[in-house]
Amino acid sequence: MPIKKKKTVKRKTAKRKTLGSTIGSYVKKLMKAPAVKRAATSIKTLEKKLAAAKKIKAAAVKKARKALSK
């Protein structure tokens, strides 16, 4: 009696993930790094402080000019 072979199910090979060797993906990876995020937040706070300092300076200059004009 001949031995019957089971039918094998043809499976699709899993699509390989690209290694992402492009420059864009490298830059994205760098920009997502925690150190970059911390630096960005510190820069934003420094910009806010600078804007506030400029306003204070402008007010002081205005006051000094007013005092000199009298």
PDB file of N, CA, C, O and CB in Angstrom:
ATOM      1  N   MET A   1       0.822  -1.175   0.000  1.00  0.00           N
ATOM      2  CA  MET A   1       0.000   0.000   0.000  1.00  0.00           C
ATOM      3  C   MET A   1       0.880   1.258   0.000  1.00  0.00           C
ATOM      4  O   MET A   1       1.770   1.385   0.841  1.00  0.00           O
ATOM      5  CB  MET A   1      -0.943  -0.013   1.205  1.00  0.00           C
ATOM      6  N   PRO A   2       0.637   2.198  -0.946  1.00  0.00           N
ATOM      7  CA  PRO A   2       1.483   3.399  -1.016  1.00  0.00           C
ATOM      8  C   PRO A   2       1.214   4.368   0.133  1.00  0.00           C
ATOM      9  O   PRO A   2       0.085   4.491   0.609  1.00  0.00           O
ATOM     10  CB  PRO A   2       1.265   4.113  -2.343  1.00  0.00           C
ATOM     11  N   ILE A   3       2.253   5.042   0.562  1.00  0.00           N
ATOM     12  CA  ILE A   3       2.125   6.009   1.663  1.00  0.00           C
ATOM     13  C   ILE A   3       1.680   7.346   1.083  1.00  0.00           C
ATOM     14  O   ILE A   3       2.279   7.877   0.148  1.00  0.00           O
ATOM     15  CB  ILE A   3       3.478   6.164   2.450  1.00  0.00           C
ATOM     16  N   LYS A   4       0.599   7.875   1.676  1.00  0.00           N
ATOM     17  CA  LYS A   4       0.076   9.155   1.192  1.00  0.00           C
ATOM     18  C   LYS A   4       0.800  10.300   1.896  1.00  0.00           C
ATOM     19  O   LYS A   4       0.981  10.292   3.114  1.00  0.00           O
ATOM     20  CB  LYS A   4      -1.461   9.253   1.424  1.00  0.00           C
ATOM     21  N   LYS A   5       1.204  11.277   1.099  1.00  0.00           N
ATOM     22  CA  LYS A   5       1.857  12.450   1.670  1.00  0.00           C
ATOM     23  C   LYS A   5       0.795  13.493   1.988  1.00  0.00           C
ATOM     24  O   LYS A   5      -0.151  13.698   1.228  1.00  0.00           O
ATOM     25  CB  LYS A   5       2.933  13.028   0.700  1.00  0.00           C
ATOM     26  N   LYS A   6       0.977  14.145   3.132  1.00  0.00           N
ATOM     27  CA  LYS A   6       0.077  15.233   3.481  1.00  0.00           C
ATOM     28  C   LYS A   6       0.394  16.437   2.606  1.00  0.00           C
ATOM     29  O   LYS A   6       1.549  16.692   2.267  1.00  0.00           O
ATOM     30  CB  LYS A   6       0.194  15.596   4.985  1.00  0.00           C
ATOM     31  N   LYS A   7      -0.646  17.164   2.250  1.00  0.00           N
ATOM     32  CA  LYS A   7      -0.413  18.376   1.479  1.00  0.00           C
ATOM     33  C   LYS A   7       0.177  19.439   2.393  1.00  0.00           C
ATOM     34  O   LYS A   7      -0.340  19.714   3.476  1.00  0.00           O
ATOM     35  CB  LYS A   7      -1.723  18.877   0.818  1.00  0.00           C
ATOM     36  N   THR A   8       1.245  20.015   1.940  1.00  0.00           N
ATOM     37  CA  THR A   8       1.867  21.072   2.743  1.00  0.00           C
ATOM     38  C   THR A   8       1.218  22.409   2.385  1.00  0.00           C
ATOM     39  O   THR A   8       0.963  22.719   1.221  1.00  0.00           O
ATOM     40  CB  THR A   8       3.417  21.123   2.508  1.00  0.00           C
ATOM     41  N   VAL A   9       0.967  23.176   3.429  1.00  0.00           N
ATOM     42  CA  VAL A   9       0.362  24.484   3.233  1.00  0.00           C
ATOM     43  C   VAL A   9       1.476  25.458   2.879  1.00  0.00           C
ATOM     44  O   VAL A   9       2.465  25.588   3.601  1.00  0.00           O
ATOM     45  CB  VAL A   9      -0.425  24.953   4.504  1.00  0.00           C
ATOM     46  N   LYS A  10       1.295  26.137   1.755  1.00  0.00           N
ATOM     47  CA  LYS A  10       2.305  27.118   1.357  1.00  0.00           C
ATOM     48  C   LYS A  10       2.075  28.394   2.156  1.00  0.00           C
ATOM     49  O   LYS A  10       1.002  28.995   2.113  1.00  0.00           O
ATOM     50  CB  LYS A  10       2.250  27.402  -0.183  1.00  0.00           C
ATOM     51  N   ARG A  11       3.097  28.783   2.875  1.00  0.00           N
ATOM     52  CA  ARG A  11       2.996  29.992   3.682  1.00  0.00           C
ATOM     53  C   ARG A  11       3.797  31.105   3.025  1.00  0.00           C
ATOM     54  O   ARG A  11       4.859  30.883   2.445  1.00  0.00           O
ATOM     55  CB  ARG A  11       3.493  29.738   5.126  1.00  0.00           C
ATOM     56  N   LYS A  12       3.248  32.313   3.138  1.00  0.00           N
ATOM     57  CA  LYS A  12       3.970  33.455   2.597  1.00  0.00           C
ATOM     58  C   LYS A  12       5.117  33.785   3.551  1.00  0.00           C
ATOM     59  O   LYS A  12       4.964  33.751   4.772  1.00  0.00           O
ATOM     60  CB  LYS A  12       3.022  34.688   2.399  1.00  0.00           C
ATOM     61  N   THR A  13       6.225  34.091   2.982  1.00  0.00           N
ATOM     62  CA  THR A  13       7.354  34.469   3.834  1.00  0.00           C
ATOM     63  C   THR A  13       7.081  35.842   4.422  1.00  0.00           C
ATOM     64  O   THR A  13       6.527  36.723   3.765  1.00  0.00           O
ATOM     65  CB  THR A  13       8.695  34.465   3.036  1.00  0.00           C
ATOM     66  N   ALA A  14       7.474  35.998   5.650  1.00  0.00           N
ATOM     67  CA  ALA A  14       7.250  37.269   6.341  1.00  0.00           C
ATOM     68  C   ALA A  14       8.075  38.356   5.678  1.00  0.00           C
ATOM     69  O   ALA A  14       9.242  38.165   5.338  1.00  0.00           O
ATOM     70  CB  ALA A  14       7.606  37.158   7.844  1.00  0.00           C
ATOM     71  N   LYS A  15       7.439  39.492   5.507  1.00  0.00           N
ATOM     72  CA  LYS A  15       8.131  40.607   4.870  1.00  0.00           C
ATOM     73  C   LYS A  15       9.204  41.124   5.828  1.00  0.00           C
ATOM     74  O   LYS A  15       8.932  41.417   6.992  1.00  0.00           O
ATOM     75  CB  LYS A  15       7.128  41.747   4.479  1.00  0.00           C
ATOM     76  N   ARG A  16      10.396  41.226   5.323  1.00  0.00           N
ATOM     77  CA  ARG A  16      11.497  41.693   6.161  1.00  0.00           C
ATOM     78  C   ARG A  16      11.375  43.177   6.419  1.00  0.00           C
ATOM     79  O   ARG A  16      11.036  43.954   5.526  1.00  0.00           O
ATOM     80  CB  ARG A  16      12.843  41.380   5.513  1.00  0.00           C
ATOM     81  N   LYS A  17      11.652  43.556   7.637  1.00  0.00           N
ATOM     82  CA  LYS A  17      11.652  44.981   7.969  1.00  0.00           C
ATOM     83  C   LYS A  17      12.906  45.603   7.393  1.00  0.00           C
ATOM     84  O   LYS A  17      13.993  45.027   7.443  1.00  0.00           O
ATOM     85  CB  LYS A  17      11.573  45.212   9.510  1.00  0.00           C
ATOM     86  N   THR A  18      12.728  46.786   6.847  1.00  0.00           N
ATOM     87  CA  THR A  18      13.908  47.459   6.322  1.00  0.00           C
ATOM     88  C   THR A  18      14.750  47.947   7.504  1.00  0.00           C
ATOM     89  O   THR A  18      14.221  48.306   8.556  1.00  0.00           O
ATOM     90  CB  THR A  18      13.511  48.647   5.378  1.00  0.00           C
ATOM     91  N   LEU A  19      15.998  47.951   7.318  1.00  0.00           N
ATOM     92  CA  LEU A  19      16.898  48.367   8.386  1.00  0.00           C
ATOM     93  C   LEU A  19      16.834  49.863   8.627  1.00  0.00           C
ATOM     94  O   LEU A  19      17.339  50.357   9.635  1.00  0.00           O
ATOM     95  CB  LEU A  19      18.317  47.960   8.062  1.00  0.00           C
ATOM     96  N   GLY A  20      16.222  50.575   7.716  1.00  0.00           N
ATOM     97  CA  GLY A  20      16.108  52.018   7.891  1.00  0.00           C
ATOM     98  C   GLY A  20      17.466  52.681   7.814  1.00  0.00           C
ATOM     99  O   GLY A  20      17.841  53.470   8.681  1.00  0.00           O
ATOM    100  N   SER A  21      18.186  52.355   6.779  1.00  0.00           N
ATOM    101  CA  SER A  21      19.549  52.874   6.683  1.00  0.00           C
ATOM    102  C   SER A  21      19.592  54.242   6.000  1.00  0.00           C
ATOM    103  O   SER A  21      20.661  54.718   5.617  1.00  0.00           O
ATOM    104  CB  SER A  21      20.429  51.890   5.923  1.00  0.00           C
ATOM    105  N   THR A  22      18.434  54.865   5.854  1.00  0.00           N
ATOM    106  CA  THR A  22      18.436  56.175   5.204  1.00  0.00           C
ATOM    107  C   THR A  22      18.806  57.254   6.210  1.00  0.00           C
ATOM    108  O   THR A  22      18.700  57.059   7.421  1.00  0.00           O
ATOM    109  CB  THR A  22      17.060  56.477   4.573  1.00  0.00           C
ATOM    110  N   ILE A  23      19.232  58.367   5.701  1.00  0.00           N
ATOM    111  CA  ILE A  23      19.641  59.476   6.564  1.00  0.00           C
ATOM    112  C   ILE A  23      18.439  60.011   7.331  1.00  0.00           C
ATOM    113  O   ILE A  23      18.549  60.370   8.504  1.00  0.00           O
ATOM    114  CB  ILE A  23      20.298  60.604   5.735  1.00  0.00           C
ATOM    115  N   GLY A  24      17.293  60.063   6.663  1.00  0.00           N
ATOM    116  CA  GLY A  24      16.075  60.572   7.303  1.00  0.00           C
ATOM    117  C   GLY A  24      15.684  59.770   8.523  1.00  0.00           C
ATOM    118  O   GLY A  24      15.313  60.337   9.551  1.00  0.00           O
ATOM    119  N   SER A  25      15.763  58.451   8.416  1.00  0.00           N
ATOM    120  CA  SER A  25      15.400  57.614   9.563  1.00  0.00           C
ATOM    121  C   SER A  25      16.401  57.787  10.698  1.00  0.00           C
ATOM    122  O   SER A  25      16.032  57.732  11.871  1.00  0.00           O
ATOM    123  CB  SER A  25      15.322  56.136   9.148  1.00  0.00           C
ATOM    124  N   TYR A  26      17.648  57.994  10.354  1.00  0.00           N
ATOM    125  CA  TYR A  26      18.688  58.222  11.365  1.00  0.00           C
ATOM    126  C   TYR A  26      18.424  59.525  12.112  1.00  0.00           C
ATOM    127  O   TYR A  26      18.554  59.593  13.334  1.00  0.00           O
ATOM    128  CB  TYR A  26      20.089  58.256  10.711  1.00  0.00           C
ATOM    129  N   VAL A  27      18.054  60.552  11.360  1.00  0.00           N
ATOM    130  CA  VAL A  27      17.767  61.849  11.974  1.00  0.00           C
ATOM    131  C   VAL A  27      16.540  61.742  12.877  1.00  0.00           C
ATOM    132  O   VAL A  27      16.528  62.286  13.981  1.00  0.00           O
ATOM    133  CB  VAL A  27      17.546  62.931  10.890  1.00  0.00           C
ATOM    134  N   LYS A  28      15.508  61.038  12.404  1.00  0.00           N
ATOM    135  CA  LYS A  28      14.295  60.852  13.217  1.00  0.00           C
ATOM    136  C   LYS A  28      14.635  60.138  14.520  1.00  0.00           C
ATOM    137  O   LYS A  28      14.155  60.508  15.591  1.00  0.00           O
ATOM    138  CB  LYS A  28      13.226  60.051  12.433  1.00  0.00           C
ATOM    139  N   LYS A  29      15.461  59.120  14.410  1.00  0.00           N
ATOM    140  CA  LYS A  29      15.876  58.363  15.592  1.00  0.00           C
ATOM    141  C   LYS A  29      16.604  59.268  16.579  1.00  0.00           C
ATOM    142  O   LYS A  29      16.371  59.195  17.785  1.00  0.00           O
ATOM    143  CB  LYS A  29      16.777  57.180  15.189  1.00  0.00           C
ATOM    144  N   LEU A  30      17.484  60.119  16.063  1.00  0.00           N
ATOM    145  CA  LEU A  30      18.211  61.045  16.932  1.00  0.00           C
ATOM    146  C   LEU A  30      17.278  62.049  17.596  1.00  0.00           C
ATOM    147  O   LEU A  30      17.433  62.362  18.777  1.00  0.00           O
ATOM    148  CB  LEU A  30      19.278  61.783  16.138  1.00  0.00           C
ATOM    149  N   MET A  31      16.307  62.553  16.834  1.00  0.00           N
ATOM    150  CA  MET A  31      15.413  63.582  17.357  1.00  0.00           C
ATOM    151  C   MET A  31      14.477  63.037  18.433  1.00  0.00           C
ATOM    152  O   MET A  31      13.956  63.795  19.250  1.00  0.00           O
ATOM    153  CB  MET A  31      14.599  64.184  16.227  1.00  0.00           C
ATOM    154  N   LYS A  32      14.268  61.727  18.432  1.00  0.00           N
ATOM    155  CA  LYS A  32      13.402  61.116  19.444  1.00  0.00           C
ATOM    156  C   LYS A  32      14.151  60.791  20.732  1.00  0.00           C
ATOM    157  O   LYS A  32      13.545  60.365  21.715  1.00  0.00           O
ATOM    158  CB  LYS A  32      12.772  59.852  18.893  1.00  0.00           C
ATOM    159  N   ALA A  33      15.435  60.987  20.727  1.00  0.00           N
ATOM    160  CA  ALA A  33      16.255  60.658  21.901  1.00  0.00           C
ATOM    161  C   ALA A  33      15.884  61.564  23.074  1.00  0.00           C
ATOM    162  O   ALA A  33      15.591  62.743  22.876  1.00  0.00           O
ATOM    163  CB  ALA A  33      17.765  60.795  21.572  1.00  0.00           C
ATOM    164  N   PRO A  34      15.896  61.026  24.289  1.00  0.00           N
ATOM    165  CA  PRO A  34      15.526  61.812  25.471  1.00  0.00           C
ATOM    166  C   PRO A  34      16.404  63.043  25.690  1.00  0.00           C
ATOM    167  O   PRO A  34      15.915  64.083  26.131  1.00  0.00           O
ATOM    168  CB  PRO A  34      15.588  60.942  26.692  1.00  0.00           C
ATOM    169  N   ALA A  35      17.679  62.931  25.387  1.00  0.00           N
ATOM    170  CA  ALA A  35      18.588  64.065  25.594  1.00  0.00           C
ATOM    171  C   ALA A  35      18.201  65.238  24.701  1.00  0.00           C
ATOM    172  O   ALA A  35      18.296  66.393  25.114  1.00  0.00           O
ATOM    173  CB  ALA A  35      20.044  63.650  25.319  1.00  0.00           C
ATOM    174  N   VAL A  36      17.768  64.945  23.490  1.00  0.00           N
ATOM    175  CA  VAL A  36      17.366  65.997  22.553  1.00  0.00           C
ATOM    176  C   VAL A  36      16.106  66.687  23.074  1.00  0.00           C
ATOM    177  O   VAL A  36      15.975  67.908  22.993  1.00  0.00           O
ATOM    178  CB  VAL A  36      17.122  65.411  21.128  1.00  0.00           C
ATOM    179  N   LYS A  37      15.183  65.886  23.610  1.00  0.00           N
ATOM    180  CA  LYS A  37      13.942  66.459  24.147  1.00  0.00           C
ATOM    181  C   LYS A  37      14.241  67.368  25.342  1.00  0.00           C
ATOM    182  O   LYS A  37      13.652  68.441  25.477  1.00  0.00           O
ATOM    183  CB  LYS A  37      12.960  65.336  24.562  1.00  0.00           C
ATOM    184  N   ARG A  38      15.157  66.929  26.204  1.00  0.00           N
ATOM    185  CA  ARG A  38      15.533  67.751  27.359  1.00  0.00           C
ATOM    186  C   ARG A  38      16.171  69.052  26.903  1.00  0.00           C
ATOM    187  O   ARG A  38      15.879  70.118  27.443  1.00  0.00           O
ATOM    188  CB  ARG A  38      16.495  66.985  28.281  1.00  0.00           C
ATOM    189  N   ALA A  39      17.037  68.961  25.914  1.00  0.00           N
ATOM    190  CA  ALA A  39      17.696  70.162  25.395  1.00  0.00           C
ATOM    191  C   ALA A  39      16.672  71.112  24.787  1.00  0.00           C
ATOM    192  O   ALA A  39      16.769  72.327  24.959  1.00  0.00           O
ATOM    193  CB  ALA A  39      18.762  69.787  24.348  1.00  0.00           C
ATOM    194  N   ALA A  40      15.709  70.568  24.088  1.00  0.00           N
ATOM    195  CA  ALA A  40      14.683  71.401  23.457  1.00  0.00           C
ATOM    196  C   ALA A  40      13.856  72.139  24.504  1.00  0.00           C
ATOM    197  O   ALA A  40      13.546  73.318  24.333  1.00  0.00           O
ATOM    198  CB  ALA A  40      13.769  70.546  22.572  1.00  0.00           C
ATOM    199  N   THR A  41      13.495  71.446  25.591  1.00  0.00           N
ATOM    200  CA  THR A  41      12.702  72.103  26.633  1.00  0.00           C
ATOM    201  C   THR A  41      13.520  73.171  27.347  1.00  0.00           C
ATOM    202  O   THR A  41      12.994  74.228  27.697  1.00  0.00           O
ATOM    203  CB  THR A  41      12.186  71.071  27.646  1.00  0.00           C
ATOM    204  N   SER A  42      14.801  72.901  27.563  1.00  0.00           N
ATOM    205  CA  SER A  42      15.635  73.909  28.229  1.00  0.00           C
ATOM    206  C   SER A  42      15.819  75.130  27.340  1.00  0.00           C
ATOM    207  O   SER A  42      15.857  76.256  27.837  1.00  0.00           O
ATOM    208  CB  SER A  42      17.005  73.318  28.604  1.00  0.00           C
ATOM    209  N   ILE A  43      15.934  74.923  26.037  1.00  0.00           N
ATOM    210  CA  ILE A  43      16.055  76.050  25.105  1.00  0.00           C
ATOM    211  C   ILE A  43      14.777  76.884  25.118  1.00  0.00           C
ATOM    212  O   ILE A  43      14.826  78.114  25.094  1.00  0.00           O
ATOM    213  CB  ILE A  43      16.353  75.546  23.670  1.00  0.00           C
ATOM    214  N   LYS A  44      13.636  76.203  25.155  1.00  0.00           N
ATOM    215  CA  LYS A  44      12.354  76.926  25.180  1.00  0.00           C
ATOM    216  C   LYS A  44      12.224  77.773  26.448  1.00  0.00           C
ATOM    217  O   LYS A  44      11.758  78.911  26.394  1.00  0.00           O
ATOM    218  CB  LYS A  44      11.173  75.935  25.087  1.00  0.00           C
ATOM    219  N   THR A  45      12.635  77.216  27.579  1.00  0.00           N
ATOM    220  CA  THR A  45      12.543  77.993  28.826  1.00  0.00           C
ATOM    221  C   THR A  45      13.500  79.181  28.798  1.00  0.00           C
ATOM    222  O   THR A  45      13.168  80.262  29.285  1.00  0.00           O
ATOM    223  CB  THR A  45      12.848  77.099  30.046  1.00  0.00           C
ATOM    224  N   LEU A  46      14.683  78.979  28.231  1.00  0.00           N
ATOM    225  CA  LEU A  46      15.631  80.085  28.113  1.00  0.00           C
ATOM    226  C   LEU A  46      15.094  81.185  27.198  1.00  0.00           C
ATOM    227  O   LEU A  46      15.296  82.371  27.458  1.00  0.00           O
ATOM    228  CB  LEU A  46      16.975  79.576  27.587  1.00  0.00           C
ATOM    229  N   GLU A  47      14.414  80.787  26.135  1.00  0.00           N
ATOM    230  CA  GLU A  47      13.822  81.783  25.231  1.00  0.00           C
ATOM    231  C   GLU A  47      12.739  82.591  25.944  1.00  0.00           C
ATOM    232  O   GLU A  47      12.615  83.798  25.733  1.00  0.00           O
ATOM    233  CB  GLU A  47      13.231  81.097  23.983  1.00  0.00           C
ATOM    234  N   LYS A  48      11.960  81.918  26.787  1.00  0.00           N
ATOM    235  CA  LYS A  48      10.920  82.624  27.553  1.00  0.00           C
ATOM    236  C   LYS A  48      11.562  83.617  28.515  1.00  0.00           C
ATOM    237  O   LYS A  48      11.096  84.749  28.648  1.00  0.00           O
ATOM    238  CB  LYS A  48      10.031  81.619  28.333  1.00  0.00           C
ATOM    239  N   LYS A  49      12.630  83.193  29.185  1.00  0.00           N
ATOM    240  CA  LYS A  49      13.333  84.083  30.115  1.00  0.00           C
ATOM    241  C   LYS A  49      13.923  85.286  29.384  1.00  0.00           C
ATOM    242  O   LYS A  49      13.885  86.410  29.884  1.00  0.00           O
ATOM    243  CB  LYS A  49      14.443  83.319  30.851  1.00  0.00           C
ATOM    244  N   LEU A  50      14.471  85.033  28.193  1.00  0.00           N
ATOM    245  CA  LEU A  50      15.048  86.113  27.402  1.00  0.00           C
ATOM    246  C   LEU A  50      13.983  87.127  26.997  1.00  0.00           C
ATOM    247  O   LEU A  50      14.212  88.334  27.063  1.00  0.00           O
ATOM    248  CB  LEU A  50      15.739  85.551  26.160  1.00  0.00           C
ATOM    249  N   ALA A  51      12.821  86.635  26.578  1.00  0.00           N
ATOM    250  CA  ALA A  51      11.727  87.532  26.186  1.00  0.00           C
ATOM    251  C   ALA A  51      11.291  88.382  27.376  1.00  0.00           C
ATOM    252  O   ALA A  51      11.038  89.578  27.233  1.00  0.00           O
ATOM    253  CB  ALA A  51      10.526  86.723  25.634  1.00  0.00           C
ATOM    254  N   ALA A  52      11.203  87.756  28.554  1.00  0.00           N
ATOM    255  CA  ALA A  52      10.810  88.490  29.761  1.00  0.00           C
ATOM    256  C   ALA A  52      11.859  89.548  30.115  1.00  0.00           C
ATOM    257  O   ALA A  52      11.513  90.667  30.495  1.00  0.00           O
ATOM    258  CB  ALA A  52      10.614  87.516  30.945  1.00  0.00           C
ATOM    259  N   ALA A  53      13.125  89.195  29.990  1.00  0.00           N
ATOM    260  CA  ALA A  53      14.212  90.133  30.292  1.00  0.00           C
ATOM    261  C   ALA A  53      14.187  91.322  29.329  1.00  0.00           C
ATOM    262  O   ALA A  53      14.433  92.461  29.728  1.00  0.00           O
ATOM    263  CB  ALA A  53      15.578  89.416  30.216  1.00  0.00           C
ATOM    264  N   LYS A  54      13.886  91.045  28.062  1.00  0.00           N
ATOM    265  CA  LYS A  54      13.808  92.126  27.071  1.00  0.00           C
ATOM    266  C   LYS A  54      12.684  93.098  27.416  1.00  0.00           C
ATOM    267  O   LYS A  54      12.835  94.311  27.272  1.00  0.00           O
ATOM    268  CB  LYS A  54      13.593  91.550  25.658  1.00  0.00           C
ATOM    269  N   LYS A  55      11.552  92.555  27.874  1.00  0.00           N
ATOM    270  CA  LYS A  55      10.431  93.409  28.264  1.00  0.00           C
ATOM    271  C   LYS A  55      10.817  94.290  29.457  1.00  0.00           C
ATOM    272  O   LYS A  55      10.515  95.483  29.478  1.00  0.00           O
ATOM    273  CB  LYS A  55       9.192  92.551  28.609  1.00  0.00           C
ATOM    274  N   ILE A  56      11.480  93.697  30.438  1.00  0.00           N
ATOM    275  CA  ILE A  56      11.907  94.443  31.628  1.00  0.00           C
ATOM    276  C   ILE A  56      12.897  95.545  31.230  1.00  0.00           C
ATOM    277  O   ILE A  56      12.818  96.672  31.718  1.00  0.00           O
ATOM    278  CB  ILE A  56      12.552  93.486  32.677  1.00  0.00           C
ATOM    279  N   LYS A  57      13.830  95.197  30.333  1.00  0.00           N
ATOM    280  CA  LYS A  57      14.824  96.170  29.878  1.00  0.00           C
ATOM    281  C   LYS A  57      14.142  97.318  29.134  1.00  0.00           C
ATOM    282  O   LYS A  57      14.481  98.484  29.332  1.00  0.00           O
ATOM    283  CB  LYS A  57      15.876  95.491  28.971  1.00  0.00           C
ATOM    284  N   ALA A  58      13.186  96.980  28.283  1.00  0.00           N
ATOM    285  CA  ALA A  58      12.478  98.013  27.522  1.00  0.00           C
ATOM    286  C   ALA A  58      11.731  98.960  28.459  1.00  0.00           C
ATOM    287  O   ALA A  58      11.701 100.172  28.242  1.00  0.00           O
ATOM    288  CB  ALA A  58      11.496  97.370  26.524  1.00  0.00           C
ATOM    289  N   ALA A  59      11.134  98.395  29.497  1.00  0.00           N
ATOM    290  CA  ALA A  59      10.421  99.227  30.476  1.00  0.00           C
ATOM    291  C   ALA A  59      11.393 100.139  31.227  1.00  0.00           C
ATOM    292  O   ALA A  59      11.088 101.306  31.474  1.00  0.00           O
ATOM    293  CB  ALA A  59       9.646  98.340  31.477  1.00  0.00           C
ATOM    294  N   ALA A  60      12.555  99.608  31.588  1.00  0.00           N
ATOM    295  CA  ALA A  60      13.559 100.395  32.309  1.00  0.00           C
ATOM    296  C   ALA A  60      14.096 101.529  31.437  1.00  0.00           C
ATOM    297  O   ALA A  60      14.294 102.646  31.915  1.00  0.00           O
ATOM    298  CB  ALA A  60      14.715  99.494  32.774  1.00  0.00           C
ATOM    299  N   VAL A  61      14.328 101.240  30.169  1.00  0.00           N
ATOM    300  CA  VAL A  61      14.820 102.267  29.246  1.00  0.00           C
ATOM    301  C   VAL A  61      13.781 103.367  29.084  1.00  0.00           C
ATOM    302  O   VAL A  61      14.105 104.554  29.075  1.00  0.00           O
ATOM    303  CB  VAL A  61      15.167 101.651  27.871  1.00  0.00           C
ATOM    304  N   LYS A  62      12.531 102.950  28.958  1.00  0.00           N
ATOM    305  CA  LYS A  62      11.439 103.915  28.804  1.00  0.00           C
ATOM    306  C   LYS A  62      11.351 104.839  30.023  1.00  0.00           C
ATOM    307  O   LYS A  62      11.170 106.049  29.895  1.00  0.00           O
ATOM    308  CB  LYS A  62      10.097 103.180  28.597  1.00  0.00           C
ATOM    309  N   LYS A  63      11.486 104.236  31.202  1.00  0.00           N
ATOM    310  CA  LYS A  63      11.419 104.997  32.453  1.00  0.00           C
ATOM    311  C   LYS A  63      12.604 105.965  32.558  1.00  0.00           C
ATOM    312  O   LYS A  63      12.443 107.112  32.973  1.00  0.00           O
ATOM    313  CB  LYS A  63      11.399 104.038  33.670  1.00  0.00           C
ATOM    314  N   ALA A  64      13.812 105.481  32.171  1.00  0.00           N
ATOM    315  CA  ALA A  64      15.013 106.313  32.243  1.00  0.00           C
ATOM    316  C   ALA A  64      14.932 107.481  31.266  1.00  0.00           C
ATOM    317  O   ALA A  64      15.328 108.597  31.605  1.00  0.00           O
ATOM    318  CB  ALA A  64      16.262 105.474  31.955  1.00  0.00           C
ATOM    319  N   ARG A  65      14.429 107.243  30.067  1.00  0.00           N
ATOM    320  CA  ARG A  65      14.288 108.319  29.075  1.00  0.00           C
ATOM    321  C   ARG A  65      13.287 109.383  29.556  1.00  0.00           C
ATOM    322  O   ARG A  65      13.471 110.585  29.366  1.00  0.00           O
ATOM    323  CB  ARG A  65      13.833 107.738  27.712  1.00  0.00           C
ATOM    324  N   LYS A  66      12.222 108.876  30.187  1.00  0.00           N
ATOM    325  CA  LYS A  66      11.207 109.797  30.708  1.00  0.00           C
ATOM    326  C   LYS A  66      11.802 110.683  31.804  1.00  0.00           C
ATOM    327  O   LYS A  66      11.518 111.878  31.878  1.00  0.00           O
ATOM    328  CB  LYS A  66       9.988 109.012  31.254  1.00  0.00           C
ATOM    329  N   ALA A  67      12.643 110.065  32.665  1.00  0.00           N
ATOM    330  CA  ALA A  67      13.279 110.798  33.749  1.00  0.00           C
ATOM    331  C   ALA A  67      14.281 111.826  33.211  1.00  0.00           C
ATOM    332  O   ALA A  67      14.401 112.919  33.765  1.00  0.00           O
ATOM    333  CB  ALA A  67      13.977 109.826  34.703  1.00  0.00           C
ATOM    334  N   LEU A  68      14.999 111.484  32.137  1.00  0.00           N
ATOM    335  CA  LEU A  68      15.990 112.383  31.559  1.00  0.00           C
ATOM    336  C   LEU A  68      15.333 113.564  30.819  1.00  0.00           C
ATOM    337  O   LEU A  68      15.889 114.661  30.774  1.00  0.00           O
ATOM    338  CB  LEU A  68      16.898 111.606  30.604  1.00  0.00           C
ATOM    339  N   SER A  69      14.163 113.327  30.251  1.00  0.00           N
ATOM    340  CA  SER A  69      13.511 114.375  29.481  1.00  0.00           C
ATOM    341  C   SER A  69      12.926 115.489  30.361  1.00  0.00           C
ATOM    342  O   SER A  69      12.646 116.586  29.877  1.00  0.00           O
ATOM    343  CB  SER A  69      12.420 113.770  28.634  1.00  0.00           C
ATOM    344  N   LYS A  70      12.745 115.201  31.648  1.00  0.00           N
ATOM    345  CA  LYS A  70      12.166 116.219  32.540  1.00  0.00           C
ATOM    346  C   LYS A  70      13.140 117.290  32.912  1.00  0.00           C
ATOM    347  O   LYS A  70      12.794 118.208  33.654  1.00  0.00           O
ATOM    348  CB  LYS A  70      11.647 115.587  33.784  1.00  0.00           C
TER     349      LYS A  70
END
